[in-house]
Amino acid sequence: MARVFCRIATILTFLLISLCFSGVASLGINYGQLGNNLPPPDKVLDLLSSLKLTKARIYDTNPQILASFANSSVELIVTVENQMLAQLMDPQQALQWVNTRIKPYYPATKITGIAVGNEVFTDGDITTLMANVVPAMVSIHSALLQLGLGSIQVSTPSSLAVLQESFPPSAGTFKSEMSGVMSQLLQFLSSTKSPFWINAYPYFAYKDDPKRIPLDYVLFNANSGMNDPYTRLHYDNMLYAQVDAVIFAMARMGYSGIEVRVSETGWPSKGEPNETGATVENAAVYNRNLLRRQLANEGTPLRPNMRLEVYLFALFNEDMKPGPTSERNYGLFQPDETMVYNVGLSALSTTSTSSASISLSSSANKVKP
């Protein structure tokens, strides 16, 4: 036990001297397009603008979206599809891709990041994709530098399946079979000062074990929470514990100065009979409470002074997404732009705040249990 405490203390010291990051100004939203009835990009921009949402992530480089979002206040993260990774390992192919997919729209369209693949380390063809992702990132980053676009960050969103251990947070460890590629990824992120993007869904943990995991803990409601036995840090919600587990996992590999951002999180408003917790009520509470914490510029217990940047999943319900019913019901809005439930974003059309681009109506602060 003493040896474990010593190791944790060493890691904590390492983390405390890591880089300090300034806060960001807006919550982000994931704008998926797997629907046959979604509004056109110019209408989506109008919706985002009316809600004062200034950060969005898309899952491709759709030219209609990139053109429609030109000269707007919305910052965009675009995505390289998983099937493109092998091709973009080639520096010349990457240069051509950046030249045709990014450069014509920048800087009129505020492209701030490129997600190289999505959940590459948990996709079906994991071995091939794992071998391709970092070389593709290196080639794309080099192409950006060559074309004078070096301010665009390059990273790759991972699911929590990359972790071997995540509880308590101080035990956070990457899976051993990923140690080689994870070391390469962290070296790249560290050298380019890019964030580690994680797709984190407390909903999945609750769905898989609702008898042991308190619903209030995953929904950000008032609860007794948990204390990490090694760090003595207190956690009153699962999302922050998941993020800190990633930070500890990186520190164990010698990287403590990398920012962690949540590239996806959300809660489904409908699900199959066996998808416990997938209800409108729970989805509304989760997202309302998360929005309140974003407004407060909160950090995690391990990094309390660094605002956690979060991208909600998702803007719309998407009727063409495969999988169980829940996959088609993560949206805050229906395709006709009516709200699935009110999380308080409607107040943004008339209210603003100097500290964040998210403002909540008083009714949104009254979260029902």
C-alpha positions as CSV (number, residue, x, y, z in Angstrom):
1,M,0.0,0.0,0.0
2,A,2.8,2.4,0.8
3,R,4.4,1.8,-2.6
4,V,1.1,2.6,-4.3
5,F,0.7,5.8,-2.3
6,C,4.3,6.7,-3.3
7,R,3.6,6.1,-7.0
8,I,0.4,8.2,-6.8
9,A,2.3,11.0,-5.1
10,T,4.9,11.0,-7.8
11,I,2.3,11.2,-10.5
12,L,0.4,14.0,-8.7
13,T,3.6,16.0,-8.4
14,F,4.2,15.5,-12.1
15,L,0.7,16.7,-12.8
16,L,1.0,19.8,-10.6
17,I,3.9,21.1,-12.5
18,S,2.3,20.5,-15.9
19,L,1.3,23.3,-18.2
20,C,-1.5,25.7,-17.2
21,F,-4.2,26.2,-19.8
22,S,-6.5,29.2,-20.2
23,G,-10.3,28.7,-20.2
24,V,-12.3,28.5,-23.4
25,A,-15.4,30.6,-24.1
26,S,-18.0,28.2,-25.3
27,L,-19.6,24.8,-25.1
28,G,-19.4,22.9,-28.3
29,I,-22.1,20.8,-30.1
30,N,-21.7,17.7,-32.3
31,Y,-23.5,18.2,-35.6
32,G,-24.0,14.8,-37.2
33,Q,-25.6,14.4,-40.6
34,L,-26.8,10.8,-40.6
35,G,-30.4,11.7,-41.3
36,N,-32.5,12.1,-44.5
37,N,-34.7,14.9,-43.1
38,L,-32.1,17.3,-41.5
39,P,-32.3,21.0,-42.3
40,P,-29.7,22.5,-44.8
41,P,-26.5,23.8,-43.4
42,D,-27.5,27.5,-43.7
43,K,-30.6,26.8,-41.5
44,V,-28.4,24.9,-39.0
45,L,-26.1,27.9,-38.8
46,D,-29.1,30.1,-38.1
47,L,-30.1,27.8,-35.3
48,L,-26.6,27.7,-33.8
49,S,-26.4,31.5,-34.1
50,S,-29.8,32.0,-32.4
51,L,-28.6,29.9,-29.5
52,K,-25.2,31.6,-29.3
53,L,-23.4,28.3,-29.8
54,T,-20.0,29.1,-31.2
55,K,-18.3,25.7,-31.5
56,A,-19.3,22.7,-33.5
57,R,-17.8,19.4,-34.7
58,I,-18.8,17.7,-37.9
59,Y,-17.9,14.1,-38.9
60,D,-16.5,14.8,-42.4
61,T,-15.4,17.8,-44.4
62,N,-18.8,18.5,-46.0
63,P,-18.2,21.3,-48.5
64,Q,-21.8,22.6,-48.1
65,I,-21.3,23.0,-44.4
66,L,-17.8,24.6,-44.7
67,A,-19.1,27.1,-47.3
68,S,-22.3,27.9,-45.4
69,F,-20.4,28.5,-42.1
70,A,-18.0,31.0,-43.8
71,N,-17.9,34.5,-42.1
72,S,-19.8,33.2,-39.1
73,S,-18.8,33.1,-35.4
74,V,-18.9,29.3,-35.3
75,E,-15.6,27.5,-34.9
76,L,-15.5,24.1,-36.6
77,I,-13.7,20.8,-35.9
78,V,-13.8,18.7,-39.1
79,T,-13.2,14.9,-39.3
80,V,-11.1,12.6,-41.5
81,E,-13.2,9.4,-41.9
82,N,-11.6,6.2,-40.6
83,Q,-11.5,4.7,-44.1
84,M,-9.3,7.6,-45.3
85,L,-6.5,7.0,-42.8
86,A,-4.4,4.5,-44.8
87,Q,-4.4,6.9,-47.8
88,L,-3.5,10.0,-45.8
89,M,-0.4,8.3,-44.2
90,D,1.2,9.3,-47.5
91,P,2.5,12.9,-47.1
92,Q,1.6,13.8,-50.7
93,Q,-1.9,12.5,-50.3
94,A,-2.3,14.4,-47.1
95,L,-1.0,17.6,-48.7
96,Q,-3.6,17.1,-51.5
97,W,-6.3,16.5,-49.0
98,V,-5.6,19.6,-47.0
99,N,-5.2,21.6,-50.2
100,T,-8.7,20.6,-51.4
101,R,-10.7,20.0,-48.2
102,I,-9.3,22.7,-45.8
103,K,-7.4,25.5,-47.5
104,P,-10.2,26.7,-49.9
105,Y,-12.5,27.5,-46.9
106,Y,-9.9,28.8,-44.4
107,P,-9.8,31.3,-42.7
108,A,-13.3,32.5,-43.8
109,T,-14.6,29.4,-42.1
110,K,-13.1,29.1,-38.7
111,I,-11.7,25.6,-38.9
112,T,-9.9,25.1,-35.5
113,G,-9.3,21.4,-35.5
114,I,-9.1,18.2,-37.5
115,A,-10.2,15.0,-35.9
116,V,-8.2,12.2,-37.6
117,G,-10.6,9.3,-37.4
118,N,-13.1,8.7,-34.7
119,E,-12.8,6.1,-32.0
120,V,-10.1,4.4,-34.0
121,F,-8.9,2.3,-31.1
122,T,-12.3,0.7,-30.6
123,D,-13.4,0.3,-34.3
124,G,-13.9,-3.1,-35.7
125,D,-10.7,-3.1,-37.7
126,I,-8.6,-2.0,-34.8
127,T,-5.2,-3.4,-35.7
128,T,-5.0,-1.7,-39.1
129,L,-6.5,1.6,-37.9
130,M,-4.2,1.7,-34.9
131,A,-1.2,1.4,-37.2
132,N,-2.5,4.1,-39.5
133,V,-3.8,6.9,-37.2
134,V,-0.6,8.5,-35.9
135,P,1.3,8.5,-39.3
136,A,-1.9,10.0,-40.8
137,M,-1.9,12.7,-38.1
138,V,1.8,13.4,-38.7
139,S,1.3,13.8,-42.5
140,I,-1.8,16.0,-42.1
141,H,0.0,18.2,-39.5
142,S,3.0,18.6,-41.8
143,A,0.7,19.5,-44.7
144,L,-0.9,22.2,-42.6
145,L,2.4,23.6,-41.7
146,Q,3.5,23.6,-45.3
147,L,0.4,25.5,-46.3
148,G,0.6,28.0,-43.5
149,L,-2.3,26.6,-41.6
150,G,-0.3,25.5,-38.5
151,S,-2.8,27.0,-36.1
152,I,-5.3,24.2,-36.8
153,Q,-5.0,21.5,-34.2
154,V,-4.8,17.8,-35.1
155,S,-6.0,15.0,-32.7
156,T,-8.1,11.9,-32.7
157,P,-11.2,11.2,-30.5
158,S,-11.0,8.0,-28.5
159,S,-13.6,6.2,-26.5
160,L,-13.1,5.2,-22.9
161,A,-12.4,1.7,-24.1
162,V,-8.7,2.8,-24.4
163,L,-8.5,2.5,-20.6
164,Q,-7.7,-0.7,-18.8
165,E,-8.5,0.8,-15.5
166,S,-10.6,3.9,-14.8
167,F,-11.8,3.5,-11.2
168,P,-10.7,5.1,-9.0
169,P,-9.5,7.9,-11.3
170,S,-5.9,7.7,-9.9
171,A,-5.8,4.1,-11.2
172,G,-6.3,5.3,-14.7
173,T,-4.2,3.2,-17.1
174,F,-4.2,2.6,-20.8
175,K,-4.7,-0.9,-22.1
176,S,-1.3,-2.7,-22.4
177,E,-1.9,-3.7,-26.0
178,M,-2.2,0.0,-26.9
179,S,0.9,1.1,-25.2
180,G,3.0,1.4,-28.3
181,V,0.6,3.5,-30.4
182,M,-0.6,5.4,-27.4
183,S,3.0,6.5,-26.7
184,Q,3.3,7.7,-30.3
185,L,0.0,9.5,-30.0
186,L,0.9,11.3,-26.8
187,Q,4.3,12.3,-28.1
188,F,2.6,13.8,-31.1
189,L,0.0,15.7,-29.0
190,S,2.7,16.9,-26.6
191,S,5.0,18.2,-29.4
192,T,2.2,19.9,-31.3
193,K,0.4,21.2,-28.1
194,S,-2.8,19.6,-29.2
195,P,-5.5,18.2,-26.8
196,F,-6.4,14.5,-26.1
197,W,-10.0,14.1,-27.2
198,I,-12.2,11.6,-25.3
199,N,-15.7,10.5,-26.0
200,A,-17.1,9.9,-22.5
201,Y,-20.6,8.7,-21.8
202,P,-21.6,8.1,-18.2
203,Y,-24.9,6.8,-19.6
204,F,-23.2,3.6,-20.8
205,A,-21.8,2.8,-17.4
206,Y,-25.2,3.4,-15.8
207,K,-27.0,1.3,-18.5
208,D,-24.6,-1.6,-17.9
209,D,-24.9,-1.6,-14.1
210,P,-27.9,0.4,-12.9
211,K,-28.1,-1.4,-9.6
212,R,-24.5,-0.4,-8.5
213,I,-24.1,3.0,-10.1
214,P,-26.2,5.8,-8.5
215,L,-28.3,7.6,-11.1
216,D,-27.7,11.0,-9.4
217,Y,-24.0,10.5,-9.6
218,V,-24.1,10.1,-13.4
219,L,-26.6,12.9,-13.9
220,F,-24.7,15.5,-12.0
221,N,-27.5,15.7,-9.4
222,A,-26.8,16.3,-5.7
223,N,-25.3,13.1,-4.3
224,S,-22.7,11.9,-1.8
225,G,-20.2,11.2,-4.6
226,M,-17.0,9.2,-4.1
227,N,-13.5,9.9,-2.8
228,D,-10.5,8.6,-4.5
229,P,-8.7,6.6,-1.8
230,Y,-5.2,7.6,-3.0
231,T,-5.6,11.3,-4.0
232,R,-8.4,12.1,-1.5
233,L,-10.0,14.0,-4.3
234,H,-13.8,14.1,-4.1
235,Y,-16.0,13.4,-7.2
236,D,-19.6,14.3,-7.4
237,N,-20.1,13.1,-10.9
238,M,-18.9,10.3,-13.2
239,L,-17.8,12.5,-16.2
240,Y,-15.2,14.3,-14.2
241,A,-13.9,11.1,-12.8
242,Q,-13.6,9.6,-16.3
243,V,-11.7,12.6,-17.5
244,D,-9.3,12.5,-14.6
245,A,-8.7,8.8,-15.2
246,V,-7.5,9.7,-18.7
247,I,-5.2,12.4,-17.2
248,F,-3.7,9.8,-14.8
249,A,-3.3,7.3,-17.6
250,M,-1.3,9.9,-19.6
251,A,0.8,10.8,-16.6
252,R,1.7,7.1,-16.1
253,M,3.2,7.2,-19.6
254,G,5.2,10.4,-18.8
255,Y,2.8,13.0,-20.3
256,S,1.2,15.4,-17.8
257,G,1.0,18.6,-19.8
258,I,-1.7,17.5,-22.3
259,E,-5.1,19.0,-22.1
260,V,-8.1,16.6,-22.1
261,R,-11.2,17.7,-23.9
262,V,-14.5,15.9,-24.1
263,S,-15.2,15.5,-27.8
264,E,-18.5,13.7,-27.2
265,T,-20.9,13.3,-24.2
266,G,-24.6,13.1,-24.0
267,W,-27.6,11.1,-23.0
268,P,-30.3,9.4,-25.2
269,S,-33.9,10.5,-24.8
270,K,-35.3,7.1,-26.0
271,G,-34.0,3.5,-26.1
272,E,-34.8,-0.1,-26.3
273,P,-36.5,-1.8,-23.4
274,N,-33.1,-3.1,-22.2
275,E,-31.5,0.4,-22.5
276,T,-32.0,1.4,-18.9
277,G,-32.1,5.1,-18.2
278,A,-32.7,6.2,-21.8
279,T,-35.5,8.7,-21.1
280,V,-36.4,12.2,-22.0
281,E,-36.3,13.1,-18.3
282,N,-32.8,11.8,-17.7
283,A,-31.5,13.3,-20.9
284,A,-32.8,16.7,-20.0
285,V,-31.4,16.5,-16.5
286,Y,-27.9,15.3,-17.7
287,N,-27.6,18.1,-20.3
288,R,-29.1,20.8,-18.1
289,N,-26.7,20.0,-15.3
290,L,-23.7,19.8,-17.6
291,L,-24.6,23.2,-19.1
292,R,-24.8,24.7,-15.7
293,R,-21.3,23.5,-14.9
294,Q,-20.0,24.7,-18.2
295,L,-21.4,28.1,-17.4
296,A,-19.6,28.1,-14.1
297,N,-16.3,27.3,-16.1
298,E,-15.7,24.3,-13.9
299,G,-12.6,22.1,-14.1
300,T,-12.2,18.5,-12.8
301,P,-11.1,17.8,-9.3
302,L,-7.6,17.1,-10.6
303,R,-7.4,20.3,-12.7
304,P,-9.9,22.6,-10.9
305,N,-8.5,25.8,-12.5
306,M,-8.6,24.6,-16.1
307,R,-12.1,24.8,-17.6
308,L,-13.1,21.5,-19.1
309,E,-14.0,21.9,-22.8
310,V,-17.0,19.8,-23.7
311,Y,-18.8,19.0,-27.0
312,L,-22.4,17.8,-26.5
313,F,-23.7,14.9,-28.6
314,A,-25.7,15.8,-30.4
315,L,-27.5,18.7,-32.2
316,F,-30.2,16.6,-33.9
317,N,-31.8,13.2,-33.7
318,E,-30.5,11.3,-36.7
319,D,-32.9,8.7,-38.2
320,M,-30.3,6.9,-40.3
321,K,-27.8,6.0,-37.6
322,P,-27.4,2.3,-37.2
323,G,-27.6,0.4,-33.9
324,P,-30.2,0.4,-31.1
325,T,-33.0,3.0,-30.8
326,S,-30.8,5.1,-28.4
327,E,-28.3,5.9,-31.2
328,R,-31.0,7.8,-33.1
329,N,-32.1,9.8,-30.1
330,Y,-29.2,11.8,-28.7
331,G,-30.3,15.1,-30.2
332,L,-31.3,18.2,-28.4
333,F,-33.5,19.0,-31.5
334,Q,-35.7,17.2,-33.9
335,P,-34.9,17.6,-37.6
336,D,-37.6,20.2,-37.9
337,E,-35.7,22.3,-35.3
338,T,-38.2,21.8,-32.5
339,M,-36.7,20.9,-29.1
340,V,-36.7,17.3,-28.0
341,Y,-36.6,18.8,-24.5
342,N,-35.6,22.1,-23.0
343,V,-32.2,22.4,-21.5
344,G,-32.3,26.2,-21.3
345,L,-30.6,26.9,-24.7
346,S,-33.7,28.8,-25.9
347,A,-32.8,31.6,-23.4
348,L,-29.7,32.3,-25.4
349,S,-31.5,34.1,-28.1
350,T,-32.2,37.0,-25.7
351,T,-29.5,36.5,-23.0
352,S,-25.7,36.6,-23.0
353,T,-22.9,36.3,-20.5
354,S,-19.4,37.7,-20.5
355,S,-17.8,34.6,-19.1
356,A,-19.2,32.0,-21.5
357,S,-21.3,31.6,-24.6
358,I,-23.8,29.5,-22.7
359,S,-26.5,31.1,-20.7
360,L,-29.3,29.3,-18.9
361,S,-32.8,30.5,-18.2
362,S,-33.9,30.4,-14.6
363,S,-36.2,27.5,-15.4
364,A,-33.3,25.5,-16.7
365,N,-31.6,25.9,-13.3
366,K,-34.4,24.1,-11.6
367,V,-33.4,20.5,-12.3
368,K,-36.1,17.9,-11.6
369,P,-34.8,14.8,-9.9
